[in-house]
Amino acid sequence: MPGKALRYAILDDRVTYTGRELRSGWAMERTGFDGDAAVVFLGPCHVATEDLVDMDDAREGASIHAAIMAHVIIEHRDCDLRAAVLRQRLLVCILREALEERGCAVRRDGDDLFYHDRKLTVSIAAPAAGSCLIHLGINVDASGAPVAAVDLSELGVAPAELARSVMDRYASELSTATHAETKVRQVD
């Protein structure tokens, strides 16, 4: 809901991300939070071609795999796809800042992060009925990745602490942006 803060939960149990979790209501099912909500969890990533949301990747027959990723699924209500894509990129920029503060110089290309030309993240924003969804996957153990990949274990970064920091900042950015909308007058 507009003006309502994003709430998030970090799950204790491991969940395999297959792409089917990127659907309206999944965050609420896992957390009980209504409105804008996010779920953070660790688990394998195995997204088959037929479950890809990115139609370019699906046409190319791509798939996504990693032994362990830190996953973030966010559902924004009353949000169009353009706003969701911009929020997705904000989330990735926040992740980049957090990694750089930990001594990891990463490069952003659109909605992905790279370390020495090896891919660290996967991400997508997609429309759903009455909301838009964002998935961000950060390699924790990139074993099995179909592309040259790097992971947080190689970078020496603790995934749980990083995820909490990123989500706190993301929620704060949304909250302060909402406040910024309320403190200005219309100009002619």
Secondary structure, 3 states (H helix, E strand, C coil): CCCCCCEEEECCCCCCECCCCCCCCHHHHHHCCCCCEEEEEEEEEEECHHHCCCHHHHHCCCCEEEEEEEEEEEEEECCCHHHHHHHHHHHHHHHHHHHHHCCCCCEEECCEEEECCEECEEEEEEEECCEEEEEEEEEEECCCCCCCECCHHHHCCCHHHHHHHHHHHHHHHHHHHHHHHHCCCCCC
